[in-house]
Amino acid sequence: MPDHRSLAAAALLATLLAPPPARAQARPGDVGDVMAEVLELRRQVAGLHLVLRQRDEMLDGMRKELRGVGDEVQALKERVAPPVALPFLSGPPPSTDSVGVAKVAVFAPRVAVDSARRHDIVFLQVRRVEAGGIRQVADVELGGDVLAADLPIDQNGALYIVDWKTSEGQTYNLLLRDGAGGPEALGGQPAASVQVKPLQSQGRFIFVGYRVE
């Protein structure tokens, strides 16, 4: 009668000699289901990308609209704000040799050289004074052979500062004139004047201006 050791050895040998279990093979139907799930997931991801892109476009449109509304509100504030020109005309400051202040409103303003001789180029920078600050309007050059230049103001009844600058070496008067007085080169009545000297080559005009259509 075989002992326990013989029986255990026979069982172990039978286990080692037994063929490995057959692997379960995927059925064609299972592969199709997996592919369908992958395709569905891809479709959902593409839909999410589309939604995100549409959201970004909508936000960009809202930002542009808000900026436009902000600009309109700012322009409205400037229109309803107390004009700075009225207090200026009520009590304008005195003029100096380098700063010419117009005591009254100037129509079709122009800057003219009160000299028949050739002069150095005069650079003019036109700025408009508002309740919230000062805005650049235009730059003008008064050439050596030119006796007068119109100032391109952009708003009737506004307070303007015109900074002037030239090279040293010439002496003459620089005039701010009311251009509505006539079409000639100097034209109109003088509203303010400054003196250009070798050691005084820059200054400014201050006035309330009106365009003439």
HUPE-V814091 format. One line per field, one symbol per residue. psi: psi as a letter, one per 20 degrees, with the letter a starting at -180 (. if undefined). burial: # if it has 9 or more other ideal C-beta (glycine too) atoms within 8 Angstrom, else .. A space follows every 50 residues. Layout:
BEGIN
psi=???
burial=???
END
This chain:
BEGIN
psi=pqrhhgghhhhghhghiqqqqpqpppqhhgghgghhhghgghghghhggg ggghgggghgghgghhgghggggghhghhiqppihghghhmqrqrahiop pphrqpplqqpqpmpirqrrppppopqpprhjapppgrpqpnrhjphqpq omqjppjqpqpopqprqriqorppqoqoiiirirghprqphqqrpprhjn jqbqqprpqpqo.
burial=......#.......................#................... ..........................##..#.###..##..#..#..### ##..##########....#.##########......##.###.....### #.#....#######.#...#.########......###.#######...# #.########...
END
